[in-house]
């Protein structure tokens, strides 16, 4: 089974986004939630992730509001699929700014 981690980096400041709530979902159900640490990271959501289709949802709107900035996007979400490969790790970062966000597959 696979494992999953994430981090959130605010490219408008060059700093990690601490205190952002991120949800792991499948078929509209929340499987786990976490809050980014001082480094903007969540090391693990669940001990193992079976093969399937999932969604990570980061509540970035609340974070921008708390830091005194407006954003068009209340959340950012990454839809992804895990395969049958044993011991595969997925690191899916969010790169955010008030005017947009992006992702990539990290390591």
Helices and strands as residue ranges (DSSP letters): E 3-10, E 15-16, E 21-26, E 29-35, E 41-42, E 52-58, H 60-66, E 76-82, E 89-97, E 100-106
